[in-house]
């Protein structure tokens, strides 16, 4: 059975790192910065958490 991955919505231009300070295990893996500059979504290579850029309002 595949574990369901989290999807975290972020604002355009926001700097994103994983794990976030809101993860239960904030020291789960080394901190990595997620590149969302040219993409709408991207995932953490360690845990698979997906980060998705919200539409600007």
Secondary structure, 3 states (H helix, E strand, C coil): CCCCCCEEEECCCCCEEECCCCCCCCCCCCCEEECCCCCCEEECCCCCCEEEECCCC
